[in-house]
Amino acid sequence: MNTPDQLAIQWACQRTLTGYFLDLDAGRYEALAARFAADGVWHRQGKVLTGPAQILEIMQSRPASGITMHVLANVHVTVTSTDTAFSESYLTVYGFNNGEPIVKPVSIKAPLRVGHCDTRFSRVGDQWLIAEHALHPDFSFVA
């Protein structure tokens, strides 16, 4: 059974993770980068990004003509110490980019991918930040 302290940590980590995906889809890249620890690592599309500055630089190069939606499910956070936690979750990624300004709703045939996320968190002061994050695709779809 989880203690009240563990439940508070689990909730804080889940909020960090869901906020990260909401920031990503809304193009709030400074807020997204701030969710990573100073030495936080993001395994993204075959590259390893380290630290908020590098993450922000890569995010700011995303095309403005694209739209993504990350649907997170089954988030399970395990508290591993008073300063660390780990989560496993499922993620469905939807995306669209035809090189033109977005007019919603856009039409797509299928998600881009479905997979599972592994995320490590660390406590930095009174915040729970992402120490390491990776998406492991399990299903991809034919365009």
VMD Tcl script that builds the backbone (N, CA, C; Angstrom):
set m [mol new atoms 429]
animate dup $m
set s [atomselect $m all]
$s set {name element resname resid chain x y z} {
  {N N MET 1 A 0.833 -1.178 0.000}
  {CA C MET 1 A 0.000 0.000 0.000}
  {C C MET 1 A 0.880 1.245 0.000}
  {N N ASN 2 A 0.463 2.250 -0.733}
  {CA C ASN 2 A 1.235 3.483 -0.833}
  {C C ASN 2 A 0.968 4.400 0.357}
  {N N THR 3 A 2.017 5.021 0.830}
  {CA C THR 3 A 1.885 6.005 1.899}
  {C C THR 3 A 1.411 7.330 1.292}
  {N N PRO 4 A 0.908 8.248 2.113}
  {CA C PRO 4 A 0.533 9.569 1.569}
  {C C PRO 4 A 1.693 10.268 0.866}
  {N N ASP 5 A 2.909 10.130 1.380}
  {CA C ASP 5 A 4.069 10.734 0.712}
  {C C ASP 5 A 4.298 10.118 -0.665}
  {N N GLN 6 A 4.185 8.792 -0.764}
  {CA C GLN 6 A 4.360 8.134 -2.061}
  {C C GLN 6 A 3.270 8.559 -3.045}
  {N N LEU 7 A 2.043 8.679 -2.566}
  {CA C LEU 7 A 0.948 9.118 -3.435}
  {C C LEU 7 A 1.195 10.538 -3.950}
  {N N ALA 8 A 1.716 11.400 -3.103}
  {CA C ALA 8 A 2.023 12.772 -3.523}
  {C C ALA 8 A 3.118 12.778 -4.586}
  {N N ILE 9 A 4.125 11.941 -4.420}
  {CA C ILE 9 A 5.197 11.843 -5.419}
  {C C ILE 9 A 4.646 11.295 -6.733}
  {N N GLN 10 A 3.837 10.252 -6.654}
  {CA C GLN 10 A 3.255 9.671 -7.861}
  {C C GLN 10 A 2.433 10.716 -8.618}
  {N N TRP 11 A 1.636 11.476 -7.886}
  {CA C TRP 11 A 0.809 12.501 -8.507}
  {C C TRP 11 A 1.686 13.570 -9.154}
  {N N ALA 12 A 2.726 14.021 -8.456}
  {CA C ALA 12 A 3.613 15.057 -8.991}
  {C C ALA 12 A 4.310 14.572 -10.268}
  {N N CYS 13 A 4.769 13.343 -10.274}
  {CA C CYS 13 A 5.436 12.797 -11.462}
  {C C CYS 13 A 4.461 12.666 -12.623}
  {N N GLN 14 A 3.262 12.202 -12.341}
  {CA C GLN 14 A 2.256 12.074 -13.397}
  {C C GLN 14 A 1.927 13.446 -13.981}
  {N N ARG 15 A 1.827 14.461 -13.144}
  {CA C ARG 15 A 1.561 15.826 -13.620}
  {C C ARG 15 A 2.727 16.335 -14.480}
  {N N THR 16 A 3.954 16.028 -14.092}
  {CA C THR 16 A 5.107 16.432 -14.910}
  {C C THR 16 A 5.018 15.779 -16.286}
  {N N LEU 17 A 4.700 14.489 -16.323}
  {CA C LEU 17 A 4.649 13.762 -17.590}
  {C C LEU 17 A 3.501 14.232 -18.474}
  {N N THR 18 A 2.313 14.381 -17.921}
  {CA C THR 18 A 1.193 14.834 -18.747}
  {C C THR 18 A 1.410 16.272 -19.206}
  {N N GLY 19 A 1.973 17.107 -18.343}
  {CA C GLY 19 A 2.277 18.479 -18.739}
  {C C GLY 19 A 3.287 18.542 -19.869}
  {N N TYR 20 A 4.268 17.646 -19.815}
  {CA C TYR 20 A 5.278 17.556 -20.877}
  {C C TYR 20 A 4.613 17.311 -22.234}
  {N N PHE 21 A 3.700 16.350 -22.305}
  {CA C PHE 21 A 3.053 16.053 -23.584}
  {C C PHE 21 A 2.115 17.178 -24.014}
  {N N LEU 22 A 1.417 17.801 -23.075}
  {CA C LEU 22 A 0.567 18.934 -23.429}
  {C C LEU 22 A 1.411 20.094 -23.956}
  {N N ASP 23 A 2.556 20.363 -23.311}
  {CA C ASP 23 A 3.457 21.415 -23.789}
  {C C ASP 23 A 3.986 21.084 -25.182}
  {N N LEU 24 A 4.342 19.830 -25.412}
  {CA C LEU 24 A 4.860 19.404 -26.713}
  {C C LEU 24 A 3.836 19.679 -27.806}
  {N N ASP 25 A 2.606 19.255 -27.603}
  {CA C ASP 25 A 1.577 19.399 -28.635}
  {C C ASP 25 A 1.150 20.848 -28.840}
  {N N ALA 26 A 1.241 21.659 -27.797}
  {CA C ALA 26 A 0.840 23.067 -27.895}
  {C C ALA 26 A 1.975 23.972 -28.375}
  {N N GLY 27 A 3.171 23.411 -28.551}
  {CA C GLY 27 A 4.305 24.214 -28.990}
  {C C GLY 27 A 4.891 25.097 -27.899}
  {N N ARG 28 A 4.644 24.735 -26.641}
  {CA C ARG 28 A 5.216 25.484 -25.513}
  {C C ARG 28 A 6.572 24.863 -25.169}
  {N N TYR 29 A 7.548 25.108 -26.017}
  {CA C TYR 29 A 8.810 24.399 -25.926}
  {C C TYR 29 A 9.666 24.827 -24.739}
  {N N GLU 30 A 9.590 26.082 -24.339}
  {CA C GLU 30 A 10.343 26.500 -23.151}
  {C C GLU 30 A 9.803 25.790 -21.910}
  {N N ALA 31 A 8.482 25.690 -21.805}
  {CA C ALA 31 A 7.873 24.988 -20.672}
  {C C ALA 31 A 8.222 23.504 -20.716}
  {N N LEU 32 A 8.223 22.920 -21.919}
  {CA C LEU 32 A 8.589 21.505 -22.076}
  {C C LEU 32 A 10.021 21.285 -21.599}
  {N N ALA 33 A 10.949 22.107 -22.068}
  {CA C ALA 33 A 12.363 21.942 -21.703}
  {C C ALA 33 A 12.561 22.116 -20.203}
  {N N ALA 34 A 11.785 22.990 -19.590}
  {CA C ALA 34 A 11.909 23.234 -18.149}
  {C C ALA 34 A 11.429 22.049 -17.312}
  {N N ARG 35 A 10.763 21.097 -17.921}
  {CA C ARG 35 A 10.321 19.897 -17.203}
  {C C ARG 35 A 11.448 18.863 -17.064}
  {N N PHE 36 A 12.605 19.135 -17.682}
  {CA C PHE 36 A 13.754 18.236 -17.604}
  {C C PHE 36 A 14.749 18.744 -16.569}
  {N N ALA 37 A 15.372 17.815 -15.868}
  {CA C ALA 37 A 16.466 18.158 -14.962}
  {C C ALA 37 A 17.620 18.737 -15.787}
  {N N ALA 38 A 18.533 19.442 -15.127}
  {CA C ALA 38 A 19.660 20.068 -15.819}
  {C C ALA 38 A 20.449 19.070 -16.658}
  {N N ASP 39 A 20.554 17.828 -16.192}
  {CA C ASP 39 A 21.244 16.776 -16.938}
  {C C ASP 39 A 20.261 15.742 -17.495}
  {N N GLY 40 A 18.997 16.143 -17.610}
  {CA C GLY 40 A 17.957 15.237 -18.107}
  {C C GLY 40 A 18.215 14.800 -19.535}
  {N N VAL 41 A 17.838 13.568 -19.838}
  {CA C VAL 41 A 18.087 12.967 -21.148}
  {C C VAL 41 A 16.759 12.595 -21.799}
  {N N TRP 42 A 16.626 12.957 -23.064}
  {CA C TRP 42 A 15.455 12.586 -23.863}
  {C C TRP 42 A 15.954 11.793 -25.055}
  {N N HIS 43 A 15.539 10.547 -25.149}
  {CA C HIS 43 A 15.835 9.702 -26.306}
  {C C HIS 43 A 14.734 9.990 -27.320}
  {N N ARG 44 A 15.060 10.786 -28.343}
  {CA C ARG 44 A 14.044 11.273 -29.280}
  {C C ARG 44 A 14.450 10.954 -30.710}
  {N N GLN 45 A 13.640 10.136 -31.347}
  {CA C GLN 45 A 13.803 9.833 -32.773}
  {C C GLN 45 A 15.233 9.443 -33.125}
  {N N GLY 46 A 15.811 8.559 -32.326}
  {CA C GLY 46 A 17.142 8.037 -32.589}
  {C C GLY 46 A 18.282 8.920 -32.115}
  {N N LYS 47 A 17.961 10.052 -31.500}
  {CA C LYS 47 A 18.999 10.949 -30.990}
  {C C LYS 47 A 18.872 11.057 -29.477}
  {N N VAL 48 A 19.977 11.363 -28.842}
  {CA C VAL 48 A 19.989 11.571 -27.395}
  {C C VAL 48 A 20.162 13.059 -27.149}
  {N N LEU 49 A 19.159 13.678 -26.563}
  {CA C LEU 49 A 19.203 15.092 -26.222}
  {C C LEU 49 A 19.476 15.204 -24.732}
  {N N THR 50 A 20.391 16.072 -24.347}
  {CA C THR 50 A 20.768 16.198 -22.943}
  {C C THR 50 A 20.616 17.641 -22.489}
  {N N GLY 51 A 19.815 17.823 -21.458}
  {CA C GLY 51 A 19.639 19.128 -20.839}
  {C C GLY 51 A 18.599 19.995 -21.520}
  {N N PRO 52 A 17.990 20.888 -20.756}
  {CA C PRO 52 A 16.942 21.752 -21.293}
  {C C PRO 52 A 17.370 22.603 -22.490}
  {N N ALA 53 A 18.600 23.109 -22.510}
  {CA C ALA 53 A 19.037 23.974 -23.612}
  {C C ALA 53 A 19.047 23.218 -24.941}
  {N N GLN 54 A 19.593 22.005 -24.955}
  {CA C GLN 54 A 19.629 21.234 -26.197}
  {C C GLN 54 A 18.215 20.812 -26.601}
  {N N ILE 55 A 17.401 20.449 -25.633}
  {CA C ILE 55 A 16.020 20.068 -25.931}
  {C C ILE 55 A 15.277 21.244 -26.547}
  {N N LEU 56 A 15.414 22.427 -25.961}
  {CA C LEU 56 A 14.747 23.610 -26.489}
  {C C LEU 56 A 15.218 23.927 -27.899}
  {N N GLU 57 A 16.508 23.833 -28.151}
  {CA C GLU 57 A 17.045 24.112 -29.486}
  {C C GLU 57 A 16.423 23.188 -30.538}
  {N N ILE 58 A 16.341 21.909 -30.246}
  {CA C ILE 58 A 15.759 20.955 -31.197}
  {C C ILE 58 A 14.269 21.213 -31.386}
  {N N MET 59 A 13.572 21.496 -30.305}
  {CA C MET 59 A 12.124 21.723 -30.395}
  {C C MET 59 A 11.805 22.970 -31.212}
  {N N GLN 60 A 12.616 24.002 -31.072}
  {CA C GLN 60 A 12.364 25.233 -31.816}
  {C C GLN 60 A 12.589 25.067 -33.314}
  {N N SER 61 A 13.221 23.965 -33.729}
  {CA C SER 61 A 13.429 23.715 -35.160}
  {C C SER 61 A 12.278 22.905 -35.777}
  {N N ARG 62 A 11.288 22.537 -34.966}
  {CA C ARG 62 A 10.139 21.803 -35.517}
  {C C ARG 62 A 9.375 22.687 -36.492}
  {N N PRO 63 A 8.870 22.122 -37.577}
  {CA C PRO 63 A 8.133 22.938 -38.550}
  {C C PRO 63 A 6.803 23.440 -37.970}
  {N N ALA 64 A 6.495 24.691 -38.254}
  {CA C ALA 64 A 5.238 25.279 -37.766}
  {C C ALA 64 A 4.029 24.705 -38.490}
  {N N SER 65 A 4.258 24.036 -39.618}
  {CA C SER 65 A 3.146 23.495 -40.394}
  {C C SER 65 A 2.677 22.126 -39.886}
  {N N GLY 66 A 3.303 21.615 -38.846}
  {CA C GLY 66 A 2.937 20.295 -38.342}
  {C C GLY 66 A 2.051 20.387 -37.109}
  {N N ILE 67 A 1.337 19.325 -36.865}
  {CA C ILE 67 A 0.507 19.214 -35.675}
  {C C ILE 67 A 0.678 17.798 -35.123}
  {N N THR 68 A 0.815 17.699 -33.825}
  {CA C THR 68 A 0.890 16.380 -33.185}
  {C C THR 68 A -0.076 16.334 -32.022}
  {N N MET 69 A -0.447 15.121 -31.672}
  {CA C MET 69 A -1.227 14.879 -30.469}
  {C C MET 69 A -0.712 13.575 -29.870}
  {N N HIS 70 A -0.298 13.660 -28.626}
  {CA C HIS 70 A 0.214 12.508 -27.888}
  {C C HIS 70 A -0.828 12.132 -26.845}
  {N N VAL 71 A -1.356 10.929 -26.949}
  {CA C VAL 71 A -2.394 10.475 -26.026}
  {C C VAL 71 A -1.764 9.463 -25.078}
  {N N LEU 72 A -1.656 9.861 -23.829}
  {CA C LEU 72 A -0.982 9.078 -22.802}
  {C C LEU 72 A -2.005 8.263 -22.027}
  {N N ALA 73 A -1.676 7.013 -21.739}
  {CA C ALA 73 A -2.601 6.148 -20.998}
  {C C ALA 73 A -1.826 5.211 -20.078}
  {N N ASN 74 A -2.523 4.667 -19.107}
  {CA C ASN 74 A -1.985 3.654 -18.192}
  {C C ASN 74 A -0.677 4.096 -17.535}
  {N N VAL 75 A -0.639 5.330 -17.072}
  {CA C VAL 75 A 0.554 5.845 -16.406}
  {C C VAL 75 A 0.673 5.171 -15.039}
  {N N HIS 76 A 1.786 4.492 -14.836}
  {CA C HIS 76 A 2.037 3.804 -13.565}
  {C C HIS 76 A 3.371 4.289 -13.014}
  {N N VAL 77 A 3.303 5.037 -11.918}
  {CA C VAL 77 A 4.496 5.611 -11.310}
  {C C VAL 77 A 4.892 4.792 -10.092}
  {N N THR 78 A 6.157 4.411 -10.040}
  {CA C THR 78 A 6.710 3.693 -8.901}
  {C C THR 78 A 7.738 4.590 -8.227}
  {N N VAL 79 A 7.553 4.822 -6.942}
  {CA C VAL 79 A 8.508 5.616 -6.179}
  {C C VAL 79 A 9.670 4.709 -5.821}
  {N N THR 80 A 10.878 5.077 -6.230}
  {CA C THR 80 A 12.046 4.229 -5.989}
  {C C THR 80 A 12.897 4.719 -4.819}
  {N N SER 81 A 12.742 5.989 -4.450}
  {CA C SER 81 A 13.393 6.541 -3.254}
  {C C SER 81 A 12.713 7.867 -2.944}
  {N N THR 82 A 13.185 8.560 -1.937}
  {CA C THR 82 A 12.586 9.859 -1.625}
  {C C THR 82 A 12.892 10.903 -2.693}
  {N N ASP 83 A 13.871 10.624 -3.557}
  {CA C ASP 83 A 14.268 11.589 -4.583}
  {C C ASP 83 A 14.166 11.071 -6.009}
  {N N THR 84 A 13.691 9.835 -6.202}
  {CA C THR 84 A 13.598 9.278 -7.550}
  {C C THR 84 A 12.311 8.482 -7.716}
  {N N ALA 85 A 11.855 8.441 -8.957}
  {CA C ALA 85 A 10.666 7.660 -9.299}
  {C C ALA 85 A 10.793 7.232 -10.755}
  {N N PHE 86 A 9.964 6.283 -11.141}
  {CA C PHE 86 A 9.990 5.724 -12.490}
  {C C PHE 86 A 8.557 5.519 -12.943}
  {N N SER 87 A 8.270 5.824 -14.199}
  {CA C SER 87 A 6.921 5.548 -14.710}
  {C C SER 87 A 6.995 4.760 -16.003}
  {N N GLU 88 A 5.980 3.938 -16.163}
  {CA C GLU 88 A 5.732 3.223 -17.404}
  {C C GLU 88 A 4.355 3.671 -17.865}
  {N N SER 89 A 4.206 3.859 -19.176}
  {CA C SER 89 A 2.912 4.277 -19.702}
  {C C SER 89 A 2.813 3.883 -21.170}
  {N N TYR 90 A 1.599 3.969 -21.688}
  {CA C TYR 90 A 1.366 3.736 -23.108}
  {C C TYR 90 A 1.152 5.083 -23.778}
  {N N LEU 91 A 1.565 5.169 -25.045}
  {CA C LEU 91 A 1.440 6.416 -25.780}
  {C C LEU 91 A 1.007 6.133 -27.205}
  {N N THR 92 A -0.022 6.849 -27.640}
  {CA C THR 92 A -0.434 6.843 -29.036}
  {C C THR 92 A -0.094 8.215 -29.605}
  {N N VAL 93 A 0.616 8.237 -30.730}
  {CA C VAL 93 A 1.061 9.490 -31.327}
  {C C VAL 93 A 0.336 9.688 -32.661}
  {N N TYR 94 A -0.316 10.830 -32.774}
  {CA C TYR 94 A -0.975 11.233 -34.013}
  {C C TYR 94 A -0.200 12.418 -34.571}
  {N N GLY 95 A -0.107 12.499 -35.883}
  {CA C GLY 95 A 0.610 13.620 -36.472}
  {C C GLY 95 A 0.146 13.916 -37.874}
  {N N PHE 96 A 0.382 15.157 -38.274}
  {CA C PHE 96 A -0.003 15.609 -39.605}
  {C C PHE 96 A 0.909 16.765 -39.984}
  {N N ASN 97 A 1.397 16.767 -41.233}
  {CA C ASN 97 A 2.174 17.882 -41.749}
  {C C ASN 97 A 2.153 17.811 -43.265}
  {N N ASN 98 A 1.451 18.754 -43.873}
  {CA C ASN 98 A 1.456 18.811 -45.332}
  {C C ASN 98 A 2.241 20.015 -45.847}
  {N N GLY 99 A 2.982 20.674 -44.940}
  {CA C GLY 99 A 3.808 21.804 -45.337}
  {C C GLY 99 A 3.057 23.116 -45.461}
  {N N GLU 100 A 1.773 23.114 -45.147}
  {CA C GLU 100 A 0.958 24.327 -45.243}
  {C C GLU 100 A 0.410 24.679 -43.864}
  {N N PRO 101 A -0.085 25.909 -43.705}
  {CA C PRO 101 A -0.688 26.260 -42.410}
  {C C PRO 101 A -1.814 25.280 -42.033}
  {N N ILE 102 A -1.904 24.991 -40.757}
  {CA C ILE 102 A -2.883 24.019 -40.262}
  {C C ILE 102 A -4.289 24.595 -40.291}
  {N N VAL 103 A -5.212 23.826 -40.852}
  {CA C VAL 103 A -6.639 24.137 -40.776}
  {C C VAL 103 A -7.284 22.919 -40.119}
  {N N LYS 104 A -7.796 23.118 -38.897}
  {CA C LYS 104 A -8.386 22.007 -38.149}
  {C C LYS 104 A -9.857 21.858 -38.495}
  {N N PRO 105 A -10.375 20.665 -38.468}
  {CA C PRO 105 A -9.668 19.416 -38.173}
  {C C PRO 105 A -8.916 18.913 -39.399}
  {N N VAL 106 A -7.807 18.246 -39.159}
  {CA C VAL 106 A -7.052 17.625 -40.245}
  {C C VAL 106 A -7.520 16.180 -40.379}
  {N N SER 107 A -7.328 15.607 -41.552}
  {CA C SER 107 A -7.728 14.217 -41.796}
  {C C SER 107 A -6.495 13.337 -41.848}
  {N N ILE 108 A -6.521 12.261 -41.083}
  {CA C ILE 108 A -5.454 11.270 -41.113}
  {C C ILE 108 A -6.083 9.894 -41.189}
  {N N LYS 109 A -5.303 8.921 -41.636}
  {CA C LYS 109 A -5.813 7.557 -41.759}
  {C C LYS 109 A -5.555 6.713 -40.515}
  {N N ALA 110 A -4.454 7.012 -39.805}
  {CA C ALA 110 A -4.076 6.186 -38.660}
  {C C ALA 110 A -3.092 6.970 -37.795}
  {N N PRO 111 A -2.881 6.511 -36.569}
  {CA C PRO 111 A -1.829 7.130 -35.756}
  {C C PRO 111 A -0.468 6.921 -36.409}
  {N N LEU 112 A 0.517 7.675 -35.960}
  {CA C LEU 112 A 1.889 7.454 -36.427}
  {C C LEU 112 A 2.466 6.204 -35.790}
  {N N ARG 113 A 2.230 6.079 -34.481}
  {CA C ARG 113 A 2.760 4.912 -33.764}
  {C C ARG 113 A 2.065 4.775 -32.423}
  {N N VAL 114 A 2.190 3.583 -31.883}
  {CA C VAL 114 A 1.745 3.282 -30.526}
  {C C VAL 114 A 2.905 2.578 -29.848}
  {N N GLY 115 A 3.193 2.985 -28.645}
  {CA C GLY 115 A 4.297 2.368 -27.933}
  {C C GLY 115 A 4.190 2.592 -26.448}
  {N N HIS 116 A 5.273 2.284 -25.782}
  {CA C HIS 116 A 5.291 2.502 -24.335}
  {C C HIS 116 A 6.445 3.447 -23.995}
  {N N CYS 117 A 6.214 4.234 -22.964}
  {CA C CYS 117 A 7.200 5.210 -22.493}
  {C C CYS 117 A 7.782 4.741 -21.178}
  {N N ASP 118 A 9.059 4.946 -21.037}
  {CA C ASP 118 A 9.752 4.772 -19.762}
  {C C ASP 118 A 10.294 6.138 -19.380}
  {N N THR 119 A 9.977 6.572 -18.170}
  {CA C THR 119 A 10.406 7.889 -17.724}
  {C C THR 119 A 10.926 7.796 -16.301}
  {N N ARG 120 A 12.140 8.298 -16.099}
  {CA C ARG 120 A 12.703 8.405 -14.752}
  {C C ARG 120 A 12.567 9.850 -14.302}
  {N N PHE 121 A 12.253 10.032 -13.044}
  {CA C PHE 121 A 12.092 11.358 -12.463}
  {C C PHE 121 A 13.078 11.537 -11.324}
  {N N SER 122 A 13.460 12.784 -11.106}
  {CA C SER 122 A 14.279 13.094 -9.937}
  {C C SER 122 A 13.723 14.357 -9.287}
  {N N ARG 123 A 13.861 14.391 -7.965}
  {CA C ARG 123 A 13.412 15.560 -7.224}
  {C C ARG 123 A 14.520 16.609 -7.295}
  {N N VAL 124 A 14.140 17.806 -7.702}
  {CA C VAL 124 A 15.052 18.937 -7.736}
  {C C VAL 124 A 14.364 20.040 -6.936}
  {N N GLY 125 A 14.848 20.265 -5.727}
  {CA C GLY 125 A 14.166 21.193 -4.825}
  {C C GLY 125 A 12.793 20.640 -4.496}
  {N N ASP 126 A 11.755 21.402 -4.791}
  {CA C ASP 126 A 10.393 20.929 -4.531}
  {C C ASP 126 A 9.691 20.466 -5.806}
  {N N GLN 127 A 10.453 20.302 -6.903}
  {CA C GLN 127 A 9.883 19.864 -8.176}
  {C C GLN 127 A 10.309 18.444 -8.520}
  {N N TRP 128 A 9.455 17.751 -9.252}
  {CA C TRP 128 A 9.797 16.451 -9.827}
  {C C TRP 128 A 10.013 16.667 -11.308}
  {N N LEU 129 A 11.262 16.493 -11.755}
  {CA C LEU 129 A 11.631 16.739 -13.140}
  {C C LEU 129 A 12.004 15.432 -13.836}
  {N N ILE 130 A 11.998 15.481 -15.154}
  {CA C ILE 130 A 12.335 14.299 -15.949}
  {C C ILE 130 A 13.853 14.141 -15.971}
  {N N ALA 131 A 14.317 12.987 -15.511}
  {CA C ALA 131 A 15.747 12.659 -15.547}
  {C C ALA 131 A 16.096 11.923 -16.841}
  {N N GLU 132 A 15.158 11.111 -17.326}
  {CA C GLU 132 A 15.370 10.379 -18.585}
  {C C GLU 132 A 14.018 9.960 -19.123}
  {N N HIS 133 A 13.852 10.111 -20.437}
  {CA C HIS 133 A 12.565 9.785 -21.061}
  {C C HIS 133 A 12.809 9.119 -22.415}
  {N N ALA 134 A 12.067 8.054 -22.684}
  {CA C ALA 134 A 12.192 7.351 -23.968}
  {C C ALA 134 A 10.855 6.755 -24.369}
  {N N LEU 135 A 10.567 6.830 -25.651}
  {CA C LEU 135 A 9.412 6.150 -26.247}
  {C C LEU 135 A 9.932 4.936 -26.998}
  {N N HIS 136 A 9.315 3.807 -26.741}
  {CA C HIS 136 A 9.680 2.571 -27.417}
  {C C HIS 136 A 8.497 2.153 -28.290}
  {N N PRO 137 A 8.563 2.395 -29.609}
  {CA C PRO 137 A 7.423 2.058 -30.479}
  {C C PRO 137 A 7.173 0.548 -30.514}
  {N N ASP 138 A 5.920 0.193 -30.378}
  {CA C ASP 138 A 5.495 -1.202 -30.478}
  {C C ASP 138 A 4.719 -1.466 -31.765}
  {N N PHE 139 A 4.006 -0.452 -32.239}
  {CA C PHE 139 A 3.230 -0.559 -33.468}
  {C C PHE 139 A 3.490 0.683 -34.306}
  {N N SER 140 A 3.655 0.493 -35.605}
  {CA C SER 140 A 3.687 1.603 -36.530}
  {C C SER 140 A 2.618 1.340 -37.585}
  {N N PHE 141 A 2.246 2.368 -38.276}
  {CA C PHE 141 A 1.133 2.262 -39.206}
  {C C PHE 141 A 1.578 2.684 -40.594}
  {N N VAL 142 A 1.009 2.067 -41.603}
  {CA C VAL 142 A 1.326 2.374 -42.986}
  {C C VAL 142 A 0.534 3.599 -43.376}
  {N N ALA 143 A 1.216 4.574 -43.970}
  {CA C ALA 143 A 0.545 5.822 -44.385}
  {C C ALA 143 A -0.412 5.563 -45.535}
}
mol reanalyze $m
mol bondsrecalc $m
mol representation Tube
mol addrep $m
